[in-house]
Amino acid sequence: MTTGTQIETIDLTSRGELPYPPLVDRMDRAMSALWRGSDLSTLSRSSGTGASLQGDECILLEEDDACTISETLNQQVDAHVLHYLFGEEPIKAYIKLIPKTRRNLQEELRIYRELYDMGVTFSAEKVRENFSIPIPSTDETILKKQESVA
């Protein structure tokens, strides 16, 4: 602002109410939409009530929390503990929290198959990790896809 600029003050005395309740309500909804991709009620309706939560919201939150905690442990704890226990050996272990409630594995598998049919390549390790399939040890019997004879 330059010298001599006039500033109009806004009266923020609450008199028993929050200042600008519609603005506060709108910002609460906007923040909810930004963080969760959904708002607390329909913004287009003036009298929207209830919540428009997505059906799998709890699962999404649980998976997101497990991923965040796993990443934090991997970055801030795992390496220190492993270096303390095993010295400067290369780190080959990590902590991964697996939530109790799982996503729709059938749907995920369908998506992987469609992407594969479109030519998308995947890391076998990442696919195993995503579906919690351990790498078989050398002394285990390994199942392989049988090739069809044409």
Backbone as a chain_set.jsonl record, in Angstrom:
{"seq": "MTTGTQIETIDLTSRGELPYPPLVDRMDRAMSALWRGSDLSTLSRSSGTGASLQGDECILLEEDDACTISETLNQQVDAHVLHYLFGEEPIKAYIKLIPKTRRNLQEELRIYRELYDMGVTFSAEKVRENFSIPIPSTDETILKKQESVA", "coords": {"N": [[0.845, -1.172, 0.0], [0.391, 2.262, -0.609], [1.422, 5.507, 0.615], [-1.098, 7.34, 2.214], [-3.227, 5.8, 1.411], [-6.524, 4.795, 1.787], [-8.018, 2.668, 4.112], [-10.653, 0.523, 4.586], [-12.078, -0.549, 7.46], [-13.153, -3.745, 8.644], [-15.876, -4.81, 10.48], [-15.454, -7.078, 12.921], [-16.601, -7.922, 15.214], [-18.228, -10.354, 17.047], [-20.753, -10.73, 18.288], [-22.157, -12.929, 19.349], [-22.218, -14.595, 17.134], [-20.398, -16.302, 14.553], [-18.063, -14.536, 12.505], [-19.026, -13.857, 9.21], [-20.559, -16.368, 8.569], [-21.573, -17.857, 6.239], [-19.317, -17.798, 4.55], [-17.37, -19.111, 6.095], [-18.574, -21.634, 6.289], [-18.609, -22.361, 3.58], [-15.846, -22.492, 3.044], [-15.099, -24.562, 4.764], [-16.371, -26.686, 3.478], [-15.066, -26.6, 0.995], [-12.425, -27.202, 1.729], [-12.781, -29.795, 2.657], [-13.535, -31.025, 0.279], [-11.179, -30.721, -1.173], [-9.36, -32.31, 0.308], [-10.554, -34.885, 0.568], [-11.902, -35.37, -1.794], [-14.596, -35.133, -1.873], [-17.538, -33.474, -0.75], [-19.134, -32.205, 2.252], [-21.828, -31.881, 1.992], [-24.2, -31.246, -0.626], [-23.043, -28.698, -2.592], [-24.347, -27.261, -4.52], [-26.978, -27.156, -3.801], [-29.021, -25.211, -1.738], [-30.077, -26.089, 0.635], [-28.797, -28.457, 1.216], [-28.36, -31.502, 2.872], [-26.899, -33.897, 5.117], [-24.355, -36.377, 4.336], [-22.147, -36.854, 1.61], [-20.554, -39.155, 1.383], [-18.178, -41.381, -0.008], [-18.622, -44.83, -0.809], [-16.463, -46.548, -0.185], [-14.916, -45.121, 1.556], [-13.891, -45.449, 4.212], [-12.172, -47.61, 3.855], [-10.366, -46.494, 2.047], [-9.25, -44.448, 3.625], [-8.046, -45.985, 5.676], [-6.179, -47.487, 4.192], [-4.635, -45.419, 3.146], [-3.587, -44.309, 5.509], [-2.074, -46.528, 6.416], [-0.194, -46.717, 4.359], [1.098, -44.215, 4.582], [2.195, -44.393, 7.183], [3.862, -46.624, 6.826], [5.676, -45.621, 4.881], [6.835, -43.539, 6.351], [8.07, -44.965, 8.449], [9.871, -46.474, 6.889], [11.534, -44.471, 5.874], [12.506, -43.153, 8.171], [13.029, -44.899, 10.3], [13.571, -47.694, 9.731], [16.114, -47.96, 8.317], [17.942, -47.011, 10.254], [17.584, -48.831, 12.385], [18.262, -51.273, 11.132], [20.915, -50.741, 10.353], [22.026, -50.465, 12.887], [21.66, -53.061, 13.911], [22.862, -54.756, 11.936], [25.072, -53.515, 10.894], [26.883, -52.05, 8.19], [25.699, -53.432, 6.11], [23.96, -53.967, 2.99], [20.652, -52.661, 2.803], [17.935, -54.745, 2.966], [15.454, -55.156, 3.911], [12.254, -54.047, 5.033], [9.557, -52.262, 6.622], [6.138, -52.863, 6.163], [2.936, -51.883, 6.512], [-0.068, -53.625, 6.416], [-3.324, -53.034, 5.777], [-6.283, -54.11, 7.575], [-8.779, -54.232, 6.297], [-9.242, -54.836, 2.95], [-8.795, -53.643, -0.421], [-10.947, -53.975, -3.312], [-10.006, -56.743, -4.657], [-10.597, -58.214, -6.95], [-11.42, -56.253, -8.741], [-9.075, -54.733, -8.928], [-7.345, -56.632, -10.076], [-8.63, -56.962, -12.527], [-8.185, -54.434, -13.622], [-5.365, -54.454, -13.807], [-5.084, -56.516, -15.711], [-6.375, -55.383, -17.951], [-4.741, -53.156, -18.419], [-2.357, -54.507, -18.975], [-3.081, -55.835, -21.334], [-3.218, -53.61, -22.945], [-0.62, -53.076, -23.297], [0.922, -52.066, -21.256], [3.683, -52.258, -19.109], [4.761, -54.029, -16.194], [6.478, -54.163, -13.069], [7.415, -57.218, -11.76], [7.972, -57.55, -9.075], [6.694, -55.342, -7.901], [4.009, -55.901, -8.509], [3.665, -58.302, -7.117], [4.083, -57.291, -4.545], [1.925, -55.498, -4.328], [-0.278, -57.253, -4.298], [0.346, -58.739, -2.128], [1.903, -61.119, -2.438], [4.267, -63.411, -1.738], [7.715, -63.858, -2.755], [8.667, -66.944, -4.068], [10.713, -69.366, -2.386], [13.799, -71.044, -3.29], [13.583, -73.77, -2.806], [10.918, -74.375, -2.965], [7.982, -75.649, -4.639], [7.16, -74.435, -7.772], [4.488, -72.884, -9.344], [3.527, -72.667, -12.692], [2.257, -70.991, -15.575], [0.57, -72.943, -17.904], [1.359, -73.522, -21.239], [-0.746, -73.221, -24.016], [-1.373, -75.631, -26.554], [-1.446, -75.164, -29.951]], "CA": [[0.0, 0.0, 0.0], [1.14, 3.505, -0.684], [1.085, 6.508, 1.619], [-2.366, 8.006, 2.003], [-4.266, 4.867, 1.004], [-7.582, 4.642, 2.772], [-8.388, 1.274, 4.365], [-11.934, 0.409, 5.255], [-12.021, -1.648, 8.428], [-14.302, -4.648, 8.668], [-16.303, -5.056, 11.851], [-15.388, -8.502, 13.214], [-17.192, -8.244, 16.506], [-19.069, -11.51, 16.738], [-22.094, -10.572, 18.843], [-22.786, -14.235, 19.496], [-22.142, -15.357, 15.895], [-19.118, -16.267, 13.858], [-18.085, -13.581, 11.407], [-19.201, -14.421, 7.875], [-20.875, -17.802, 8.625], [-21.624, -18.54, 4.936], [-17.954, -17.946, 4.037], [-16.735, -20.165, 6.89], [-19.177, -22.9, 5.866], [-18.135, -22.647, 2.214], [-14.44, -22.877, 3.115], [-15.073, -25.906, 5.358], [-16.743, -27.626, 2.413], [-14.009, -26.6, -0.018], [-11.28, -27.929, 2.279], [-13.166, -31.2, 2.666], [-13.483, -31.488, -1.108], [-9.774, -30.817, -1.565], [-8.668, -33.403, 0.992], [-11.164, -36.204, 0.392], [-12.556, -35.509, -3.085], [-16.036, -35.156, -1.635], [-17.865, -32.444, 0.231], [-19.996, -32.654, 3.334], [-23.187, -31.902, 1.447], [-24.18, -30.749, -1.995], [-22.853, -27.249, -2.615], [-25.265, -26.619, -5.457], [-28.287, -26.983, -3.164], [-28.9, -24.324, -0.578], [-30.462, -26.781, 1.859], [-28.263, -29.819, 1.167], [-28.089, -32.053, 4.19], [-26.304, -35.229, 5.109], [-23.003, -36.472, 3.822], [-22.032, -37.56, 0.345], [-19.341, -39.955, 1.49], [-18.057, -42.48, -0.941], [-18.841, -46.106, -0.135], [-15.227, -47.161, 0.299], [-14.134, -44.062, 2.204], [-13.154, -45.989, 5.365], [-11.076, -48.43, 3.333], [-9.378, -45.577, 1.489], [-8.554, -43.796, 4.73], [-7.206, -46.967, 6.341], [-5.057, -47.797, 3.309], [-3.794, -44.226, 3.085], [-2.859, -44.242, 6.778], [-1.08, -47.604, 6.439], [0.863, -46.334, 3.423], [1.83, -43.092, 5.158], [2.979, -44.892, 8.309], [4.914, -47.473, 6.263], [6.685, -44.758, 4.268], [7.539, -42.831, 7.419], [8.96, -45.935, 9.081], [10.935, -46.806, 5.935], [12.451, -43.345, 5.728], [13.063, -42.608, 9.403], [13.307, -45.884, 11.336], [14.106, -48.958, 9.23], [17.547, -47.915, 8.021], [18.693, -46.857, 11.502], [17.52, -50.095, 13.13], [19.026, -52.281, 10.405], [22.337, -50.409, 10.484], [22.402, -50.77, 14.267], [21.713, -54.517, 14.088], [23.672, -55.488, 10.967], [26.189, -52.73, 10.383], [26.735, -51.374, 6.898], [25.187, -54.34, 5.084], [22.885, -53.349, 2.197], [19.331, -52.808, 3.409], [17.074, -55.607, 2.162], [14.2, -55.36, 4.636], [11.502, -52.837, 5.339], [8.264, -52.491, 7.271], [4.976, -52.479, 5.366], [1.674, -52.151, 7.196], [-1.134, -54.069, 5.528], [-4.58, -52.792, 6.489], [-7.173, -55.253, 7.769], [-9.741, -54.232, 5.203], [-8.54, -54.739, 1.675], [-9.521, -53.134, -1.573], [-11.6, -54.973, -4.143], [-8.912, -57.364, -5.394], [-11.084, -58.604, -8.281], [-11.399, -55.042, -9.562], [-7.669, -54.409, -9.174], [-6.83, -57.614, -11.022], [-9.211, -56.625, -13.829], [-7.479, -53.249, -14.112], [-4.035, -54.901, -14.21], [-5.216, -57.282, -16.964], [-6.676, -54.465, -19.05], [-3.53, -52.382, -18.696], [-1.418, -55.44, -19.594], [-3.547, -56.024, -22.711], [-2.923, -52.376, -23.676], [0.823, -52.982, -23.494], [1.605, -51.482, -20.096], [4.549, -53.233, -18.445], [4.784, -53.94, -14.732], [7.527, -54.846, -12.334], [6.862, -58.387, -11.073], [8.105, -57.311, -7.633], [5.65, -54.403, -7.473], [2.719, -56.594, -8.578], [3.661, -59.214, -5.955], [3.933, -56.471, -3.337], [0.575, -54.952, -4.311], [-1.217, -58.304, -3.952], [0.925, -59.445, -0.966], [2.314, -62.454, -2.862], [5.706, -63.511, -1.476], [8.571, -64.506, -3.755], [8.921, -68.31, -3.589], [12.115, -69.724, -2.158], [14.302, -71.972, -4.306], [13.206, -75.157, -2.514], [9.471, -74.54, -3.085], [7.445, -75.979, -5.951], [6.693, -73.211, -8.412], [3.413, -73.053, -10.315], [3.724, -71.847, -13.886], [1.156, -71.041, -16.536], [0.788, -73.924, -18.958], [1.154, -72.949, -22.565], [-1.695, -74.007, -24.794], [-0.847, -76.156, -27.808], [-2.38, -74.798, -31.018]], "C": [[0.89, 1.235, 0.0], [0.67, 4.457, 0.408], [-0.234, 7.168, 1.249], [-3.493, 7.092, 1.547], [-5.271, 4.71, 2.13], [-7.937, 3.154, 2.892], [-9.699, 1.272, 5.12], [-11.862, -0.792, 6.194], [-13.307, -2.457, 8.387], [-14.62, -4.93, 10.13], [-16.346, -6.569, 12.097], [-15.921, -8.838, 14.602], [-18.271, -9.288, 16.286], [-20.505, -11.37, 17.218], [-22.828, -11.909, 18.899], [-22.761, -15.092, 18.245], [-20.724, -15.301, 15.356], [-19.183, -15.203, 12.776], [-18.199, -14.332, 10.08], [-19.507, -15.923, 7.885], [-20.967, -18.484, 7.264], [-20.22, -18.771, 4.351], [-17.22, -19.067, 4.777], [-17.265, -21.529, 6.47], [-18.668, -23.296, 4.49], [-16.679, -23.106, 2.234], [-14.273, -24.258, 3.764], [-15.37, -26.958, 4.298], [-15.642, -27.729, 1.367], [-12.787, -27.376, 0.472], [-11.564, -29.421, 2.316], [-13.082, -31.774, 1.261], [-12.049, -31.637, -1.583], [-9.093, -32.038, -0.967], [-9.241, -34.766, 0.682], [-11.842, -36.388, -0.96], [-14.066, -35.563, -2.971], [-16.334, -34.033, -0.67], [-18.89, -32.974, 1.224], [-21.469, -32.633, 2.964], [-23.114, -31.278, 0.066], [-24.102, -29.231, -1.995], [-23.871, -26.556, -3.518], [-26.651, -26.417, -4.864], [-28.116, -26.124, -1.922], [-29.241, -25.044, 0.714], [-29.955, -28.224, 1.861], [-27.934, -30.312, 2.562], [-27.467, -33.423, 4.046], [-24.914, -35.194, 4.525], [-23.008, -37.258, 2.521], [-20.753, -38.393, 0.338], [-19.346, -41.069, 0.473], [-18.128, -43.776, -0.16], [-17.593, -46.712, 0.478], [-14.341, -46.162, 1.035], [-13.306, -44.595, 3.366], [-11.964, -46.812, 4.905], [-9.977, -47.531, 2.776], [-8.569, -44.89, 2.584], [-7.596, -44.751, 5.427], [-5.982, -47.308, 5.485], [-4.09, -46.62, 3.214], [-2.965, -44.076, 4.352], [-1.758, -45.297, 6.839], [0.089, -47.266, 5.529], [1.73, -45.214, 3.993], [2.727, -43.555, 6.307], [4.132, -45.76, 7.808], [6.034, -46.633, 5.668], [7.507, -44.021, 5.325], [8.515, -43.758, 8.132], [10.131, -46.283, 8.176], [11.974, -45.705, 5.863], [13.171, -42.977, 7.018], [13.471, -43.644, 10.439], [14.066, -47.094, 10.806], [15.623, -48.943, 9.058], [18.378, -47.825, 9.3], [18.737, -48.166, 12.291], [18.372, -51.155, 12.45], [20.527, -52.005, 10.454], [22.842, -50.718, 11.888], [22.584, -52.275, 14.462], [22.73, -55.202, 13.193], [24.838, -54.701, 10.396], [25.867, -52.115, 9.034], [26.294, -52.3, 5.777], [24.111, -53.617, 4.272], [21.513, -53.647, 2.817], [18.439, -53.611, 2.474], [15.729, -55.85, 2.839], [13.537, -54.003, 4.859], [10.186, -53.232, 5.992], [7.165, -52.025, 6.324], [3.732, -52.868, 6.147], [0.63, -52.529, 6.162], [-2.443, -53.898, 6.286], [-5.456, -54.043, 6.542], [-8.197, -55.348, 6.643], [-8.992, -53.991, 3.911], [-9.445, -54.141, 0.604], [-10.207, -54.288, -2.291], [-10.531, -55.583, -5.056], [-9.335, -57.8, -6.795], [-11.016, -57.405, -9.234], [-9.963, -54.65, -9.895], [-7.056, -55.34, -10.2], [-7.355, -57.326, -12.43], [-8.482, -55.429, -14.444], [-6.081, -53.623, -14.579], [-4.106, -55.635, -15.555], [-5.483, -56.357, -18.148], [-5.463, -53.63, -19.418], [-2.486, -53.245, -19.395], [-1.788, -55.67, -21.058], [-3.282, -54.787, -23.568], [-1.42, -52.179, -23.873], [1.58, -52.351, -22.349], [2.439, -52.571, -19.424], [4.573, -52.962, -16.952], [6.025, -54.624, -14.204], [6.887, -56.008, -11.579], [6.914, -58.184, -9.562], [7.002, -56.394, -7.121], [4.267, -55.056, -7.499], [2.598, -57.55, -7.404], [3.413, -58.427, -4.672], [2.506, -55.956, -3.213], [-0.451, -55.995, -3.864], [-0.732, -59.161, -2.776], [1.248, -60.903, -1.299], [3.823, -62.558, -2.655], [6.448, -64.182, -2.636], [8.881, -65.907, -3.243], [10.415, -68.558, -3.382], [12.518, -70.798, -3.159], [13.882, -73.414, -4.051], [11.701, -75.401, -2.596], [9.088, -74.92, -4.512], [6.82, -74.72, -6.537], [5.626, -73.553, -9.443], [3.684, -72.122, -11.492], [2.523, -72.014, -14.799], [1.506, -72.054, -17.627], [0.488, -73.273, -20.291], [0.217, -73.843, -23.341], [-1.058, -74.417, -26.122], [-1.869, -75.859, -28.9], [-2.234, -75.706, -32.221]], "O": [[1.994, 1.233, 0.544], [-0.36, 4.23, 1.043], [-0.454, 7.515, 0.088], [-4.608, 7.561, 1.318], [-4.9, 4.516, 3.288], [-8.133, 2.473, 1.885], [-9.844, 1.927, 6.152], [-11.614, -1.916, 5.759], [-14.391, -1.933, 8.134], [-13.73, -5.25, 10.918], [-17.193, -7.261, 11.532], [-15.7, -9.942, 15.098], [-19.136, -9.119, 15.427], [-21.406, -11.883, 16.554], [-24.0, -11.992, 18.531], [-23.241, -16.225, 18.281], [-19.957, -14.387, 15.656], [-20.242, -14.984, 12.188], [-17.522, -15.339, 9.875], [-18.773, -16.688, 7.26], [-20.478, -19.606, 7.129], [-19.963, -19.805, 3.734], [-16.531, -19.877, 4.157], [-16.494, -22.475, 6.314], [-18.332, -24.459, 4.267], [-16.321, -24.029, 1.503], [-13.406, -25.032, 3.36], [-14.705, -27.991, 4.229], [-15.322, -28.824, 0.905], [-12.182, -28.126, -0.293], [-10.677, -30.227, 2.035], [-12.606, -32.895, 1.076], [-11.732, -32.574, -2.317], [-8.334, -32.725, -1.65], [-8.484, -35.726, 0.542], [-12.321, -37.485, -1.247], [-14.74, -36.003, -3.903], [-15.484, -33.67, 0.144], [-19.44, -34.061, 1.047], [-22.27, -33.325, 3.593], [-22.048, -30.829, -0.354], [-24.985, -28.556, -1.465], [-24.212, -25.394, -3.297], [-27.423, -25.597, -5.362], [-27.17, -26.301, -1.155], [-28.756, -24.664, 1.779], [-30.593, -29.109, 2.431], [-27.297, -29.605, 3.342], [-27.507, -34.031, 2.976], [-24.361, -34.129, 4.252], [-23.777, -38.205, 2.353], [-19.968, -38.333, -0.608], [-20.392, -41.627, 0.14], [-17.744, -43.827, 1.008], [-17.657, -47.324, 1.544], [-13.129, -46.358, 1.118], [-12.137, -44.235, 3.501], [-10.881, -46.73, 5.484], [-8.793, -47.778, 3.006], [-7.349, -44.766, 2.479], [-6.464, -44.38, 5.738], [-4.87, -47.405, 6.006], [-2.873, -46.806, 3.204], [-1.778, -43.754, 4.287], [-0.639, -45.005, 7.262], [1.242, -47.503, 5.888], [2.957, -45.263, 3.896], [3.888, -43.153, 6.391], [5.253, -45.649, 8.304], [7.21, -46.898, 5.917], [8.726, -43.899, 5.203], [9.657, -43.38, 8.39], [11.266, -46.378, 8.643], [13.172, -45.983, 5.797], [14.319, -42.536, 6.978], [14.194, -43.309, 11.377], [15.091, -47.48, 11.368], [16.326, -49.803, 9.588], [19.406, -48.491, 9.417], [19.786, -48.561, 12.799], [19.126, -51.864, 13.117], [21.323, -52.935, 10.582], [23.97, -51.182, 12.053], [23.541, -52.714, 15.1], [23.4, -56.137, 13.632], [25.524, -55.184, 9.496], [24.734, -51.712, 8.769], [26.496, -51.983, 4.605], [23.42, -52.748, 4.803], [21.261, -54.755, 3.291], [18.21, -53.215, 1.331], [14.947, -56.677, 2.371], [14.192, -52.961, 4.868], [9.761, -54.386, 5.923], [7.244, -50.938, 5.752], [3.501, -54.048, 6.412], [0.461, -51.842, 5.155], [-2.655, -54.538, 7.316], [-5.379, -54.913, 5.675], [-8.445, -56.429, 6.108], [-8.203, -53.053, 3.8], [-10.671, -54.137, 0.713], [-10.053, -55.447, -1.906], [-10.193, -55.014, -6.094], [-8.53, -57.762, -7.725], [-10.605, -57.537, -10.386], [-9.671, -54.275, -11.031], [-6.333, -54.898, -11.093], [-6.614, -57.434, -13.407], [-8.197, -55.416, -15.642], [-5.644, -53.164, -15.634], [-3.279, -55.398, -16.436], [-4.896, -56.521, -19.218], [-5.187, -53.419, -20.599], [-1.803, -52.776, -20.306], [-0.914, -55.698, -21.925], [-3.136, -54.899, -24.786], [-0.994, -51.231, -24.534], [2.784, -52.12, -22.468], [1.953, -53.679, -19.199], [4.425, -51.825, -16.504], [6.554, -55.55, -14.82], [5.923, -55.81, -10.84], [6.002, -58.6, -8.847], [6.439, -56.624, -6.051], [3.444, -54.8, -6.621], [1.551, -57.611, -6.759], [2.631, -58.845, -3.819], [1.933, -55.971, -2.124], [-1.388, -55.669, -3.136], [-1.333, -60.19, -2.467], [0.91, -61.81, -0.538], [4.584, -61.864, -3.329], [5.873, -64.965, -3.392], [9.314, -66.057, -2.101], [11.258, -68.029, -4.106], [11.659, -71.395, -3.807], [13.83, -74.209, -4.989], [11.246, -76.513, -2.327], [9.774, -74.562, -5.469], [6.046, -74.03, -5.873], [5.834, -74.404, -10.308], [4.022, -70.951, -11.316], [1.859, -73.051, -14.792], [2.597, -72.022, -18.195], [-0.508, -72.566, -20.449], [0.357, -75.066, -23.334], [-0.308, -73.655, -26.73], [-3.029, -76.255, -28.789], [-2.945, -75.537, -33.212]]}, "num_chains": 1, "name": "protein.A"}
